[in-house]
Amino acid sequence: MAVGKAGEATLLPGLSILLGLAWGLAGLSGALEFGGGAGQWARYSRWTAAGSQGELSFSLRTNASRGLLLYLDDGGYCDFLELMVAEGRLRLRFTIFCVEPASLRSEARVDDNRWHMVLLTRNYRETTLAVDGETRTAAVRSKRRDMTVASDLFVGGIPPDVRLSSLTSSTVKYEVPFRGLVANLKVGGTPPALLGSQGLRSGQPESPCSGPNPCPDGGVCVVRDGKAVCGCSDSGDPARPCGQGRHTPPRLGAPRSRGGGFRCCVVPQQPWALLWGPGMGAGPETPGESRNNPEGGRNVE
């Protein structure tokens, strides 16, 4: 994996495309929901490879501008690694052998309530943070190149039974717990063992379209950017509830008079046909489809 100079943002070709394709699947495989309350934490098995060379990846979704995401250290002596949301961006801090901590921030904000792919890569004195394919690298000026890892991997907060004297960072225990969703946490490509947790909810996040249909007049509920959007099956216009702004059309298949004759509309089966409507551009066409038909169907005379 190519990395940039310390603090330099680099967009990796290919990687960004793969991450972009993968982010939409992140919420489908289950997630841990962090409510952000006091006393919240998740404890995973030790990330031993962080001491030299290793990778850790996960997906996150949050609308909070601050919160502790990950933390590990050497048991209260010198070395630690901390990843948190600060001012809406990911901030990484780490140190080896008690030297001045190195730090960096992601270029893009992550507090937009959308899924983001995160990859941490440890390479001795260097640590690289990639967010949706955009990478930044920081390095410490330490005589020793290996980081000592003696603690478990803490996610979302620090357990209250962990003594302050056993934490290398004197401020991490007082940081705001993370609020949001974390999915697909992997260490070296394998999910770490969850040793314990408090104040979390597990499972697939509830869809905004779950439960009773929130759309009036039989509209179709579709999730866009994590929000429910109603698409009208008779007009295809997701910006207007069904039947609003015009008369309710006859039932599908019912004949309608046109110039002394009759015609009917056969609605195509493509999923986009329920979402495409007037004012949204030409849209895709299928053989036999007429743009003059506001229902987007085929005219059958």
C-alpha positions as a printed NumPy array, in Angstrom:
array([[  0.   ,   0.   ,   0.   ],
       [  1.417,   3.359,  -1.013],
       [  1.561,   6.095,   1.588],
       [  2.296,   9.79 ,   1.356],
       [  4.659,  11.959,   3.283],
       [  3.899,  12.854,   6.889],
       [  0.699,  14.845,   7.063],
       [  0.168,  14.762,   3.281],
       [ -3.213,  13.735,   1.886],
       [ -3.057,  11.168,  -0.886],
       [ -5.961,   9.659,  -2.822],
       [ -5.144,   6.119,  -3.855],
       [ -6.507,   5.262,  -7.33 ],
       [ -8.455,   2.031,  -7.311],
       [ -8.711,   1.934,  -3.53 ],
       [-11.121,   4.843,  -3.467],
       [-13.313,   3.09 ,  -6.047],
       [-13.361,  -0.135,  -4.055],
       [-14.161,   1.695,  -0.848],
       [-16.882,   3.627,  -2.567],
       [-18.498,   0.379,  -3.686],
       [-18.113,  -1.187,  -0.265],
       [-19.542,   1.579,   1.902],
       [-23.103,   0.824,   0.9  ],
       [-22.749,  -2.738,   2.175],
       [-21.402,  -1.709,   5.55 ],
       [-24.734,  -1.223,   7.23 ],
       [-26.157,  -4.469,   5.815],
       [-23.981,  -6.869,   7.775],
       [-24.894,  -5.64 ,  11.244],
       [-23.369,  -2.953,  13.391],
       [-22.79 ,  -1.83 ,  16.952],
       [-24.834,   1.195,  17.889],
       [-23.137,   3.515,  20.372],
       [-25.591,   5.792,  22.158],
       [-22.858,   8.094,  23.468],
       [-23.951,   7.846,  27.102],
       [-21.688,   7.977,  30.149],
       [-20.082,   4.644,  30.996],
       [-20.326,   3.335,  27.428],
       [-17.53 ,   1.113,  26.107],
       [-16.609,  -1.939,  24.034],
       [-13.526,  -4.018,  24.737],
       [-11.856,  -6.144,  22.079],
       [ -8.88 ,  -8.492,  22.096],
       [ -5.452,  -6.89 ,  21.861],
       [ -4.275,  -5.524,  18.505],
       [ -0.776,  -6.924,  18.873],
       [  0.292,  -6.13 ,  15.304],
       [ -0.12 ,  -2.417,  16.051],
       [  3.281,  -2.632,  17.675],
       [  5.034,  -3.011,  14.324],
       [  3.073,  -3.57 ,  11.104],
       [ -0.651,  -4.157,  10.891],
       [ -4.008,  -2.961,   9.593],
       [ -7.318,  -2.198,  11.273],
       [-10.453,  -1.329,   9.315],
       [-14.078,  -0.485,  10.048],
       [-17.05 ,   1.53 ,   8.824],
       [-18.666,   4.308,  10.804],
       [-21.714,   6.527,  10.642],
       [-22.259,   9.459,  12.992],
       [-23.722,  12.932,  13.243],
       [-21.686,  13.825,  16.336],
       [-18.811,  16.289,  16.004],
       [-16.78 ,  14.761,  18.859],
       [-16.318,  11.324,  20.375],
       [-13.674,   8.723,  21.246],
       [-13.461,   5.914,  18.685],
       [-10.379,   3.75 ,  19.386],
       [ -7.694,   3.593,  22.041],
       [ -4.804,   1.315,  23.008],
       [ -1.575,   1.788,  24.971],
       [  1.32 ,   0.153,  26.813],
       [ -0.334,   0.109,  30.229],
       [  0.397,   3.627,  31.419],
       [  4.042,   4.204,  30.512],
       [  4.865,   5.85 ,  27.165],
       [  3.163,   4.443,  24.083],
       [ -0.447,   4.956,  22.994],
       [ -2.661,   5.269,  19.923],
       [ -5.901,   7.242,  19.945],
       [ -8.472,   7.797,  17.194],
       [-11.433,  10.076,  17.757],
       [-13.904,  12.37 ,  16.054],
       [-12.885,  15.975,  16.735],
       [-14.611,  18.963,  15.148],
       [-16.364,  16.608,  12.749],
       [-13.155,  15.029,  11.406],
       [-11.134,  11.994,  12.426],
       [ -8.095,  12.853,  14.539],
       [ -5.273,  10.386,  15.107],
       [ -2.633,  10.725,  17.851],
       [  0.105,   8.263,  18.765],
       [  3.541,   8.129,  20.324],
       [  6.415,   5.697,  20.852],
       [  9.052,   5.745,  23.588],
       [  7.666,   8.904,  25.253],
       [  8.517,  11.264,  22.394],
       [  6.231,  14.107,  21.314],
       [  2.993,  12.557,  19.976],
       [  2.406,  12.707,  16.231],
       [ -1.064,  13.751,  15.122],
       [ -3.1  ,  14.228,  11.952],
       [ -6.674,  14.953,  10.889],
       [ -8.744,  13.656,   8.02 ],
       [ -9.479,  16.096,   5.227],
       [-13.161,  15.227,   4.911],
       [-15.764,  15.501,   7.642],
       [-17.38 ,  12.321,   8.909],
       [-20.223,  13.801,  10.99 ],
       [-22.664,  13.885,   8.047],
       [-24.619,  10.781,   9.136],
       [-23.32 ,   8.795,   6.163],
       [-21.219,   5.647,   6.094],
       [-17.454,   6.145,   5.833],
       [-14.738,   3.532,   5.382],
       [-11.734,   3.847,   7.709],
       [ -8.392,   2.06 ,   7.434],
       [ -5.554,   2.387,   9.967],
       [ -2.136,   1.104,   8.889],
       [  0.738,   0.797,  11.363],
       [  4.261,   0.683,   9.969],
       [  6.692,   1.053,  12.873],
       [  7.248,   4.803,  13.41 ],
       [  4.555,   5.69 ,  10.865],
       [  0.781,   5.433,  11.047],
       [ -1.486,   6.015,   8.041],
       [ -5.145,   6.97 ,   8.281],
       [ -7.348,   6.418,   5.212],
       [-10.91 ,   7.736,   5.11 ],
       [-12.88 ,   6.751,   2.003],
       [ -9.588,   6.247,   0.156],
       [ -7.982,   9.565,   1.09 ],
       [ -4.833,   8.937,   3.131],
       [ -2.701,  10.917,   5.542],
       [  0.467,   9.685,   7.22 ],
       [  2.224,  10.855,  10.372],
       [  5.487,   9.693,  11.959],
       [  7.143,  10.004,  15.365],
       [ 10.825,  10.815,  15.848],
       [ 11.611,   7.981,  18.183],
       [ 14.83 ,   6.047,  18.69 ],
       [ 12.721,   2.94 ,  19.09 ],
       [ 10.6  ,   1.975,  16.104],
       [  8.234,  -0.536,  17.736],
       [  5.165,   0.476,  19.738],
       [  4.537,  -1.474,  22.917],
       [  0.935,  -2.71 ,  23.114],
       [ -0.161,  -4.02 ,  26.515],
       [ -3.847,  -3.066,  26.662],
       [ -6.925,  -4.414,  24.985],
       [ -8.506,  -2.462,  22.128],
       [-11.093,  -0.029,  23.487],
       [-13.847,   1.193,  21.147],
       [-16.321,   3.991,  21.844],
       [-15.168,   4.679,  25.389],
       [-13.006,   3.525,  28.303],
       [-14.426,   1.071,  30.884],
       [-14.819,   2.7  ,  34.32 ],
       [-12.826,  -0.073,  36.01 ],
       [ -9.678,   0.888,  34.057],
       [ -7.574,   2.96 ,  36.421],
       [ -6.275,   6.322,  35.279],
       [ -2.748,   5.282,  36.309],
       [ -2.853,   2.417,  33.785],
       [ -3.709,   4.746,  30.886],
       [ -0.828,   6.411,  29.06 ],
       [ -3.009,   9.292,  27.889],
       [ -4.117,  11.316,  30.906],
       [ -7.145,  12.754,  29.076],
       [ -8.622,   9.786,  27.194],
       [-10.849,   8.649,  30.065],
       [-12.567,  12.033,  30.119],
       [-13.241,  12.206,  26.387],
       [-16.831,  12.203,  25.136],
       [-17.912,   8.651,  24.219],
       [-18.558,   7.995,  20.539],
       [-22.158,   8.287,  19.34 ],
       [-23.103,   6.495,  16.134],
       [-22.666,   3.161,  14.365],
       [-19.53 ,   1.049,  13.907],
       [-19.622,  -1.927,  11.53 ],
       [-17.219,  -4.481,  10.038],
       [-14.422,  -3.932,  12.561],
       [-11.49 ,  -6.075,  11.434],
       [ -7.907,  -6.49 ,  12.574],
       [ -5.682,  -7.872,   9.843],
       [ -8.79 ,  -8.856,   7.887],
       [-10.333, -10.795,  10.806],
       [-12.968,  -9.584,  13.289],
       [-11.404,  -9.298,  16.77 ],
       [-12.994, -11.019,  19.749],
       [-15.435,  -8.832,  21.675],
       [-14.477,  -9.286,  25.336],
       [-17.225,  -7.133,  26.816],
       [-19.346,  -4.039,  26.333],
       [-21.656,  -1.631,  28.112],
       [-24.351,   0.7  ,  26.782],
       [-24.357,  -0.679,  23.222],
       [-27.019,  -2.094,  20.942],
       [-26.074,  -4.737,  18.407],
       [-27.659,  -5.795,  15.16 ],
       [-28.563,  -4.201,  11.86 ],
       [-29.648,  -0.569,  12.243],
       [-33.384,  -0.081,  11.771],
       [-34.358,   1.16 ,   8.343],
       [-36.3  ,   4.44 ,   8.169],
       [-38.772,   2.56 ,   5.938],
       [-39.339,  -0.285,   8.418],
       [-42.684,  -0.698,  10.113],
       [-45.908,   0.834,   8.785],
       [-45.594,   2.563,   5.431],
       [-44.904,   6.259,   6.189],
       [-45.92 ,   7.337,   2.674],
       [-49.494,   8.569,   2.113],
       [-51.827,   7.271,  -0.597],
       [-49.903,   4.045,  -1.077],
       [-46.591,   5.68 ,  -1.97 ],
       [-43.354,   3.707,  -2.145],
       [-40.84 ,   4.26 ,   0.697],
       [-37.187,   4.353,  -0.426],
       [-34.08 ,   4.992,   1.724],
       [-31.811,   7.73 ,   0.353],
       [-28.766,   8.915,   2.322],
       [-30.177,   7.272,   5.425],
       [-33.543,   9.054,   5.176],
       [-36.987,   7.919,   4.054],
       [-38.119,   9.338,   0.704],
       [-41.624,   8.723,  -0.642],
       [-41.978,   7.925,  -4.337],
       [-45.44 ,   7.997,  -5.86 ],
       [-46.198,   4.875,  -7.875],
       [-48.667,   6.74 , -10.103],
       [-46.514,   9.775, -10.909],
       [-42.992,   8.608, -10.15 ],
       [-42.34 ,  11.937,  -8.421],
       [-40.547,  11.368,  -5.066],
       [-40.956,  15.017,  -4.11 ],
       [-44.761,  14.902,  -4.034],
       [-47.043,  12.522,  -2.091],
       [-49.283,  10.386,  -4.264],
       [-52.368,  12.146,  -5.539],
       [-51.171,  15.603,  -4.438],
       [-51.153,  18.452,  -6.967],
       [-53.256,  16.648,  -9.552],
       [-56.322,  14.432,  -9.814],
       [-55.957,  10.833,  -8.759],
       [-55.541,   8.761, -11.917],
       [-57.711,   5.739, -12.628],
       [-56.632,   2.381, -11.311],
       [-53.847,   0.736, -13.297],
       [-55.261,  -1.152, -16.235],
       [-58.513,   0.817, -16.37 ],
       [-59.281,   2.21 , -19.845],
       [-59.278,   5.976, -20.316],
       [-60.966,   7.89 , -23.073],
       [-58.684,   9.662, -25.513],
       [-60.058,  11.238, -28.708],
       [-63.101,   8.99 , -28.761],
       [-61.004,   5.857, -28.275],
       [-59.477,   4.137, -25.296],
       [-55.932,   3.599, -24.094],
       [-54.374,   2.03 , -21.049],
       [-51.042,   2.325, -19.391],
       [-48.764,  -0.615, -18.682],
       [-46.302,   0.357, -15.949],
       [-42.771,  -0.948, -16.599],
       [-41.185,  -3.194, -14.007],
       [-37.814,  -1.454, -13.695],
       [-37.263,  -0.203, -10.091],
       [-36.207,   3.238, -11.322],
       [-39.61 ,   3.713, -12.918],
       [-41.104,   4.315,  -9.465],
       [-38.601,   7.068,  -8.749],
       [-38.264,   8.876, -12.08 ],
       [-40.708,  11.701, -12.597],
       [-41.327,  15.036, -14.322],
       [-38.559,  17.562, -13.815],
       [-35.965,  14.884, -13.019],
       [-34.429,  14.662, -16.49 ],
       [-35.03 ,  12.281, -19.306],
       [-34.133,   9.175, -17.345],
       [-33.494,   5.745, -18.799],
       [-35.66 ,   4.532, -21.652],
       [-36.8  ,   1.096, -22.647],
       [-38.068,   0.026, -26.064],
       [-41.643,   1.133, -26.565],
       [-41.542,   3.742, -23.796],
       [-42.963,   7.182, -24.559],
       [-41.837,  10.375, -22.821],
       [-45.239,  11.876, -23.585],
       [-46.803,   9.447, -21.174],
       [-46.504,  11.009, -17.667],
       [-46.846,   7.602, -16.058],
       [-43.693,   6.397, -17.814],
       [-45.513,   3.402, -19.306],
       [-46.122,   2.078, -22.78 ],
       [-49.059,   3.362, -24.78 ],
       [-51.318,   0.558, -25.858],
       [-53.944,   1.728, -28.339]])
